[in-house]
Amino acid sequence: MTIRLRLALVFVVATLAMLGLSEFVFVRSLESNLERDLNTTLEARASTIIATVEGRSLTSTDVRRAPIRLNPINGVVAQLVDVHGIVLDSTRATRIDRLVSPSVAAVAQRKPVFVDEDVHLSASDETDADAGSTVAMRVYARRAGSSDIIVAVGIARTEVDTAAGRARQQLVIFGSVVLVLSGLGAWLLIRAALRPVERMRREAANLHERNAGAGVRVPDTRDEIARLGHTLNRLLARLQQAVAREREFVADAGHELRTPLTVLKGELELARRPGRTREQLAETIEVAAQETDRLVRLTDDLLRIGRSRETDAPAHASFDVAAVVRSAARALTPTAAAQRVTIVVPAEATEVSADGDAEAIRQAVDNLLSNAIRHSPPASSITVEVDDDDADVRIAVSDEGPGFPQAFLPVAFERFSRADEARGRDAEAGPDQPVGSGLGLAIVRSIMTAHHGTASIGTRADGRTEVVLRWPRTDPTRATPTPVPTKGAR
């Protein structure tokens, strides 16, 4: 069932309920007003008869001996009954057997009472076809002063019932017309209101990954449907950007993997040629091993970025940031020494406790130190500083290298981004110096993003190039930090 049909049915049911309630209230009010008029007429007629009885000081015995023979006035019939409900006197030419039952007469002795009775008709002659039938009447019964006579007056409810029935019939006809028109109007109105949604659905169904950014046409209505269209267009734009990034990632990864694979293939083809000496084969194997190491590093970096994209947030725990930094510095000291570079961790970098993934932060520091070692000139130093304040933790890695070109800074943390100078140095790198893949800073940024932090590059006042990592001391996604044993250094 479509939403248009459901809404139209709900509207019709609600309209039917309101019409039914309105009809009930109107008819009941009409009946009440007409009954009130009948009550007034009956009270006036009863008062006249009671005045006659009280004026003559009549008792039930007197009436039995000499009936008053009441006259019918304006369709009102009357009877005098005793306390047992036995009829003492009736209006002339009346065909009514009895207006009130003994139970009603018993109540009327104590207080006046209005009742609706189905009164039996008696035969006026032997051929009366209506004899034995009943007529609905409004009856008023009241005791005549202190006597033992009950005055009962009644009038047919025909006019009340006829008027109520006619009103009910007209309301049913009118309500049916209103119900049909309102249902049709609701269907057309809902159809017109949802037409932009259906149009956006068709347009979205016809979109594909190459033109998803074009989005769908949004109606200029400034309502919920327009907001839905704008939200859908922003979602489609993000999806197209994600698809574009995936394609770029695949293309860049293929480009980066092609070079070591090509070199590896060439070296293996050289090894297959006849007449190769032992020394030449050893050299070929050495080059192949270096390219294999490069492939392993590149694959590890790609997997690291893939995992960072699949996980919303790392498993955070409290750990000592300074201890992680010192461990990373010790691990890379031999590599730095081979390049005649010194890694310095100031002694004031005492314990700094923070929430986060200790292994991920260690990976980020390793990447920054490896990048600094690769680009630092001989006989220079790399400084790693750790400090904190009330809100954030800060790690700063600075070196004396040539720094990043100004044009490269906006894309420094993008995947496979390398400055021209860096590419030139990679081409000139020696056999013992690892070649960069352009993923180190991208991994650093992904780690900081997972920690709700930032990574930035700048130049200090003394001319040293500095990369700064900053993230909140307390994980904002954890309502109550839970102490977790510190992970050991790799």
C-alpha positions as a printed Julia matrix, in Angstrom:
490×3 Matrix{Float64}:
   0.0     0.0     0.0
   1.47    3.33   -1.06
   1.91    6.18    1.38
  -0.56    8.25   -0.65
  -3.27    5.62   -0.21
  -2.47    5.21    3.49
  -2.66    8.95    4.13
  -5.89    9.23    2.13
  -7.45    6.35    4.09
  -6.37    7.91    7.39
  -7.9    11.23    6.31
 -11.15    9.52    5.27
 -11.37    7.58    8.55
 -10.72   10.75   10.56
 -13.34   12.65    8.55
 -15.82    9.81    9.02
 -15.24    9.85   12.77
 -15.72   13.63   12.97
 -18.87   13.49   10.83
 -20.3    10.67   12.95
 -19.57   12.54   16.17
 -21.03   15.76   14.77
 -24.16   13.92   13.62
 -24.63   12.31   17.03
 -24.19   15.62   18.88
 -26.5    17.52   16.52
 -29.31   14.93   16.56
 -29.07   14.51   20.32
 -29.21   18.28   20.79
 -32.23   18.5    18.48
 -34.03   15.75   20.39
 -33.23   17.42   23.71
 -34.64   20.75   22.55
 -37.81   19.15   21.19
 -38.23   17.09   24.36
 -37.8    20.23   26.43
 -40.66   21.83   24.52
 -42.8    18.72   25.11
 -41.92   18.8    28.82
 -43.02   22.41   29.08
 -46.35   21.61   27.42
 -46.91   18.58   29.66
 -46.08   20.49   32.84
 -48.52   23.26   31.94
 -51.34   20.78   31.25
 -50.59   18.81   34.44
 -50.64   22.01   36.52
 -54.13   22.85   35.2
 -55.49   19.43   36.09
 -53.81   19.45   39.52
 -55.36   22.84   40.24
 -58.81   21.38   39.43
 -58.25   18.36   41.69
 -56.94   20.47   44.57
 -59.66   23.05   44.11
 -62.36   20.41   44.54
 -60.42   18.48   47.21
 -61.01   15.29   45.23
 -59.83   11.86   46.28
 -59.53    8.66   44.29
 -62.92    7.54   45.65
 -64.54   10.77   44.48
 -63.15   10.39   40.99
 -64.33    6.78   40.76
 -67.85    7.88   41.61
 -67.85   10.98   39.4
 -65.12   11.12   36.72
 -64.03   14.58   35.62
 -63.93   13.58   31.97
 -60.86   15.65   31.03
 -60.72   17.25   27.61
 -57.7    16.64   25.27
 -55.86   19.9    24.57
 -53.26   20.36   21.77
 -52.82   16.59   21.44
 -52.11   16.16   25.17
 -54.02   13.28   26.76
 -54.41   12.87   30.51
 -55.33   10.26   33.05
 -55.97   10.22   36.77
 -54.63    7.09   38.49
 -54.48    5.97   42.08
 -51.34    5.05   43.97
 -51.55    1.52   42.55
 -51.56    2.7    38.96
 -55.27    1.93   38.38
 -56.86    4.37   35.93
 -59.57    6.52   37.58
 -60.36    8.89   34.75
 -59.14    9.62   31.16
 -59.57   12.33   28.6
 -62.54   11.96   26.36
 -62.33    9.65   23.34
 -58.9     8.42   24.39
 -57.9     4.98   23.17
 -55.03    4.63   25.59
 -55.29    1.78   28.08
 -52.87    3.23   30.62
 -50.29    6.07   30.46
 -48.14    4.97   33.4
 -47.3     1.61   34.89
 -47.68    0.89   38.62
 -43.94    1.28   39.11
 -43.96    4.75   37.55
 -47.01    5.68   39.63
 -45.13    4.61   42.76
 -42.24    6.91   41.86
 -44.62    9.78   41.02
 -45.99    9.67   44.57
 -42.61   10.92   45.79
 -41.52   13.23   42.99
 -42.56   14.35   39.48
 -41.2    12.1    36.76
 -40.8    12.2    32.97
 -40.75    8.89   31.1
 -40.95    7.67   27.53
 -43.57    4.95   27.28
 -44.86    2.69   24.54
 -48.56    3.08   25.24
 -51.02    0.4    24.07
 -54.06    1.48   22.05
 -57.45    0.01   22.72
 -60.17   -0.57   20.1
 -62.54    2.27   19.34
 -64.91   -0.16   17.61
 -64.93   -3.76   16.56
 -63.26   -2.99   13.19
 -60.38   -0.84   14.51
 -57.23   -2.1    12.78
 -54.93   -0.23   15.16
 -56.23   -1.97   18.24
 -53.47   -3.61   20.23
 -50.72   -1.54   18.66
 -48.48    0.86   20.59
 -47.56    4.5    20.25
 -44.43    6.15   21.64
 -45.37    8.94   24.04
 -43.67   11.4    26.35
 -45.39   11.08   29.75
 -45.29   13.33   32.8
 -46.62   12.0    36.11
 -47.04   13.97   39.33
 -49.03   13.65   42.57
 -51.89   16.1    42.94
 -51.0    17.92   46.15
 -51.61   15.77   49.24
 -54.3    13.63   47.69
 -53.95   10.02   46.66
 -54.42   10.89   42.97
 -51.58   10.77   40.42
 -51.98   13.06   37.41
 -50.42   11.58   34.25
 -50.31   13.54   31.0
 -48.78   12.43   27.73
 -48.17   13.52   24.18
 -47.05   11.53   21.18
 -43.33   11.68   20.34
 -44.08   11.42   16.65
 -42.91   14.93   15.83
 -39.71   14.5    17.86
 -38.85   11.12   16.35
 -39.79   12.26   12.84
 -37.68   15.41   13.1
 -34.72   13.5    14.54
 -35.0    10.79   11.85
 -35.23   13.36    9.06
 -32.22   15.24   10.43
 -30.29   12.02   10.78
 -31.12   11.0     7.21
 -30.11   14.39    5.8
 -26.89   14.35    7.77
 -26.05   10.88    6.45
 -26.58   12.03    2.87
 -24.63   15.24    3.43
 -21.85   13.39    5.28
 -21.54   10.82    2.5
 -21.07   13.56   -0.07
 -18.56   15.34    2.16
 -16.74   12.07    2.8
 -16.4    11.26   -0.9
 -15.3    14.78   -1.79
 -12.87   15.0     1.12
 -11.37   11.6     0.29
 -10.9    12.57   -3.34
  -9.52   15.96   -2.35
  -7.13   14.37    0.15
  -5.91   11.92   -2.51
  -5.28   14.73   -5.02
  -3.66   16.97   -2.4
  -1.37   14.22   -1.09
  -0.52   13.21   -4.65
   0.43   16.79   -5.5
   2.44   17.14   -2.26
   4.37   13.91   -2.86
   4.91   14.48   -6.59
   8.34   16.12   -5.94
   9.33   13.09   -3.84
   8.43   10.71   -6.64
  10.29   12.9    -9.14
  13.39   12.93   -6.92
  13.12    9.14   -6.57
  13.06    8.68  -10.35
  15.98   11.05  -10.82
  17.97    9.32   -8.06
  17.23    5.94   -9.65
  18.61    7.18  -12.97
  21.83    8.5   -11.4
  25.01    6.49  -11.57
  28.4     6.88   -9.96
  29.73    9.24  -12.62
  26.99   11.87  -12.4
  25.78   11.37   -8.82
  27.22   14.74   -7.86
  24.66   16.46  -10.11
  22.02   15.45   -7.57
  18.28   15.81   -8.01
  16.12   18.84   -8.63
  14.89   20.37   -5.38
  11.49   22.12   -5.33
  11.59   25.76   -4.31
   9.1    25.29   -1.49
  11.25   25.67    1.65
   9.45   22.8     3.34
  10.33   19.31    4.56
  10.49   17.94    1.02
  12.92   20.66   -0.03
  15.08   19.93    3.01
  14.96   16.23    2.13
  16.13   17.07   -1.41
  19.03   19.19   -0.13
  20.04   16.44    2.29
  19.87   13.85   -0.49
  22.04   16.04   -2.75
  24.64   16.48   -0.01
  24.65   12.72    0.52
  25.06   12.09   -3.21
  27.88   14.63   -3.36
  29.67   12.9    -0.48
  29.17    9.53   -2.15
  30.6    10.8    -5.42
  33.56   12.29   -3.57
  34.08    8.96   -1.81
  33.94    7.12   -5.15
  36.38    9.61   -6.65
  38.74    9.16   -3.7
  38.52    5.38   -4.05
  39.32    5.57   -7.74
  42.19    7.93   -7.06
  43.42    5.65   -4.3
  43.31    2.59   -6.56
  45.05    4.47   -9.36
  47.75    5.84   -7.04
  48.25    2.47   -5.39
  48.57    0.8    -8.8
  51.06    3.43   -9.88
  53.14    3.01   -6.72
  53.05   -0.79   -6.96
  53.98   -0.82  -10.65
  57.49    0.57  -10.17
  58.84   -2.03   -7.68
  57.05   -4.81   -9.54
  58.58   -3.68  -12.84
  62.04   -3.51  -11.29
  61.54   -6.92   -9.67
  60.4    -8.44  -12.95
  63.37   -6.95  -14.8
  65.85   -8.27  -12.26
  64.32  -11.76  -12.4
  64.48  -11.72  -16.2
  68.16  -10.75  -15.97
  68.76  -13.62  -13.56
  67.32  -16.07  -16.1
  69.77  -15.12  -18.83
  72.57  -17.65  -19.38
  76.13  -16.79  -18.57
  75.39  -14.73  -15.44
  78.2   -14.83  -12.87
  77.75  -15.59   -9.2
  78.42  -11.96   -8.31
  75.82  -10.74  -10.83
  73.21  -13.15   -9.5
  73.91  -12.02   -5.94
  73.5    -8.4    -6.99
  70.22   -9.24   -8.74
  68.95  -11.04   -5.64
  69.93   -8.03   -3.5
  67.99   -5.63   -5.73
  65.0    -8.0    -5.79
  65.08   -8.24   -2.0
  65.12   -4.42   -1.7
  62.14   -4.1    -4.04
  60.33   -6.84   -2.13
  60.93   -4.93    1.11
  59.56   -1.85   -0.57
  56.45   -3.77   -1.64
  55.97   -5.08    1.9
  56.22   -1.57    3.35
  53.82   -0.19    0.77
  51.35   -3.01    1.39
  51.52   -2.48    5.14
  50.85    1.23    4.67
  47.88    0.53    2.4
  46.44   -1.94    4.91
  46.92    0.59    7.7
  44.94    3.23    5.79
  42.27    0.66    4.92
  41.83   -0.32    8.57
  41.62    3.32    9.62
  38.78    3.84    7.12
  36.85    0.79    8.31
  37.02    1.54   12.05
  35.08    4.47   13.46
  37.39    4.9    16.47
  40.34    3.05   17.97
  40.14    1.16   21.24
  41.17    3.94   23.6
  42.95    3.42   26.91
  45.07    5.56   29.18
  48.83    5.41   28.46
  52.06    7.39   28.95
  52.68    9.43   25.79
  56.28   10.3    26.74
  57.13    6.61   27.19
  55.77    5.83   23.71
  57.83    8.66   22.19
  61.05    7.54   23.92
  60.45    3.96   22.77
  60.01    5.09   19.16
  63.16    7.22   19.36
  65.22    4.32   20.72
  63.95    1.98   17.99
  64.93    4.38   15.17
  68.23    5.53   16.67
  70.28    2.95   14.67
  68.63    4.06   11.41
  69.3     7.7    12.27
  72.92    6.93   13.2
  73.46    5.32    9.79
  72.52    8.71    8.29
  74.65   10.55   10.89
  71.47   12.07   12.39
  70.77   12.37   16.11
  67.32   11.95   17.69
  66.86   14.11   20.79
  64.05   13.66   23.33
  64.33   16.45   25.94
  64.69   15.24   29.52
  61.72   17.37   30.6
  59.42   15.04   28.62
  58.19   13.4    31.8
  55.09   11.25   32.13
  52.16   12.62   30.13
  49.01   10.54   30.55
  46.33   10.6    27.85
  43.57    8.51   26.33
  44.16    6.86   22.98
  45.52    3.89   21.08
  49.16    3.61   22.16
  50.11    1.45   19.16
  48.51    3.89   16.72
  50.29    6.87   18.31
  53.56    4.89   18.16
  52.91    4.29   14.43
  52.37    8.03   13.88
  55.59    8.94   15.72
  57.51    6.25   13.79
  56.31    7.69   10.5
  57.27   11.24   11.46
  60.72   10.17   12.66
  61.33    8.04    9.54
  60.31   10.96    7.35
  62.56   13.34    9.31
  65.53   10.94    9.1
  65.07   10.57    5.34
  65.12   14.33    4.76
  67.62   15.47    7.4
  71.14   16.4     6.27
  74.13   14.61    7.84
  75.37   15.83   11.24
  71.95   17.28   12.07
  69.45   16.53   14.84
  65.79   15.64   15.17
  63.96   16.86   18.27
  60.79   15.23   19.67
  58.9    17.3    22.24
  55.98   16.11   24.39
  53.84   18.44   26.47
  50.22   18.87   27.52
  47.75   21.32   28.95
  44.39   20.93   30.61
  42.69   19.8    27.38
  45.17   18.53   24.77
  48.33   16.48   24.35
  50.99   17.73   21.92
  53.83   15.9    20.15
  56.17   18.01   17.98
  58.82   16.5    15.7
  61.28   19.03   14.21
  64.32   18.56   11.96
  66.91   20.63   10.14
  65.98   19.45    6.69
  65.11   21.72    3.77
  61.44   21.69    4.74
  58.4    21.37    2.53
  57.77   23.58   -0.49
  55.02   26.12    0.15
  52.89   24.76   -2.68
  53.1    21.26   -1.2
  51.77   22.1     2.26
  48.01   21.97    1.37
  48.37   18.37    0.11
  51.14   17.16    2.4
  48.82   14.78    4.26
  47.15   13.39    1.14
  47.86    9.8     0.08
  50.83    9.32   -2.28
  51.67   13.03   -2.06
  55.39   13.74   -2.28
  57.15   17.0    -3.04
  59.3    17.1    -6.17
  62.42   17.51   -4.07
  61.47   14.43   -2.03
  60.96   12.39   -5.18
  64.34   13.48   -6.42
  65.99   12.43   -3.18
  64.14    9.1    -3.3
  65.58    8.48   -6.75
  69.05    9.19   -5.41
  68.57    7.11   -2.24
  71.19    4.55   -1.49
  70.54    0.84   -1.17
  70.35    1.04    2.63
  67.95    4.0     2.69
  64.23    3.21    2.38
  62.3     4.97   -0.34
  59.16    6.84    0.72
  55.77    5.78   -0.61
  53.92    9.02    0.07
  51.67    7.31    2.63
  53.46    8.13    5.89
  51.82   11.51    6.51
  48.47   10.21    5.25
  48.61    7.49    7.91
  49.51   10.12   10.53
  46.48   12.19    9.61
  44.16    9.16    9.69
  45.43    8.29   13.19
  44.85   11.84   14.43
  41.38   11.92   12.87
  40.5     8.71   14.72
  41.7    10.39   17.94
  39.61   13.53   17.25
  42.85   15.44   16.85
  44.87   17.3    14.2
  48.22   17.1    12.41
  49.9    20.24   11.07
  53.16   21.27    9.4
  55.0    24.53    9.97
  58.36   26.26   10.23
  59.67   27.37   13.61
  61.39   30.69   14.31
  64.79   29.01   14.21
  64.06   27.68   10.7
  63.47   24.05   11.69
  60.62   22.17    9.99
  58.07   21.0    12.55
  55.16   18.56   12.41
  52.76   18.84   15.36
  50.28   16.2    16.53
  47.54   17.31   18.92
  44.56   15.41   20.34
  42.32   15.63   23.45
  43.76   14.18   26.62
  40.41   12.5    27.36
  38.59   10.57   24.65
  35.34   12.55   24.05
  33.48    9.33   23.15
  34.08    7.83   26.59
  31.68    9.03   29.27
  33.7     7.47   32.12
  37.38    6.66   31.45
  38.23    3.12   32.46
  41.84    2.35   33.44
  43.39   -0.08   30.98
  46.91   -1.52   31.26
  49.38    0.38   29.1
  50.31   -1.39   25.9
  53.95   -2.18   25.56
  56.16   -0.58   22.91
  56.72   -2.45   19.71
